[in-house]
Amino acid sequence: MNMTAIAIVAIVCWAIVELVNGTRGKKQGKKDEQKNSDLQQQIVTLKERIETLEKIVTDEKYDLNRQFDDLKKERVA
């Protein structure tokens, strides 16, 4: 076999490998985009829940109710 034939076979093999790996990469990219989208939605949901909890905990009525509950527990004990 001469060097030209070896080079052509090597280039063809390289092209086939790139084509096969290229389609896998595109599929993986779509899966990654979906995962990122899902994770971003979860982050938004968690931020909303944290904001709600912060509002509850920093509310003056919450603190007052907690103090009443503590007093009731002390009274029972």
Secondary structure, 3 states (H helix, E strand, C coil): CCHHHHHHHHHHHHHHHHHHHHHHHHHHHHHHHHHHHHHHHHHHHHHHHHHHHHHHHHCHHHHHHHHHHHHHHHHHC
